[in-house]
Every structure is written in structure tokens, then in C-alpha cells.
Amino acid sequence: MSGRTDSDTEPGIAEDTQDTEGTEGAEDTEVTEAAEEYAGDARRARWVAGGTGALLCLAGLAAALLRLTGSAPARVPAAYALGAVVCALAAVLGSRGRTRRALWLLIAGTMVMALGDQFD
């Protein structure tokens, strides 16, 4: 065996390893900050989806009750109530983190309520 077996490191190598240890700490801090920002954005999206769904649900139920007491055809309050149910489902999904599905359900529920308004 002709290889060298001494394990002494040169000073240049030791300095290089100390420099990389300092940058790893900075990268960990950046990753932690990015993860906290992402968690904040996700929390905000859940609150917005849940709040919007609840608001549209209440508006649809109020419109269904008002149209039910008037002289509108039976399809009008039924469409408003169905749209309110869809928006309530969107609020539940949004509060559980399924914000994309909640967004599409909010759009569908609002379209159903608008369709009910066209029946009048």
C-alpha cells in the first residue's frame, strides 16, 4: 500500500468548512421564513374561502325566504336555496383547506342563484 495515511488537514480546507457551516444556517433561516409565509398565506386563503362561502350562503337563504313569501314560481326559491347549499359546502371545504374546490363551488353556487333569478 503506497497511500498516505496521515489525516492532518490543511488550514485552507478547515477554513472552507467553517464558511459553508455559516451559509447553511442562513439557508435554514430563509427556508423557515418561507415556510412561515406559506403557512400564513394558506391560513388566509382558508379564512377567505370559509367567510365568503358563509356570506353567500346567508345571502342565498335570505333571498330564498324573501322569494318564498312573494308571488314567484317555486323554482326561484328552490334555485336560491340550492345555490346556498352549494356555497355552504364550499365554506366547509374552504375551512378545511380545499380552497381550489371551494372556489369552484362558490362560482357554481352563485351561478345557480343567478339562474334562479332568471326564472323570475
Secondary structure, 3 states (H helix, E strand, C coil): CCCCCCCCCCHHHHHHHHHHHHHHHHHHHHHHHHHHHHHHHHHHHHHHHHHHHHHHHHHHHHHHHHHHHCCCCCHHHHHHHHHHHHHHHHHHHHHCCCHHHHHHHHHHHHHHHHHHHHCC
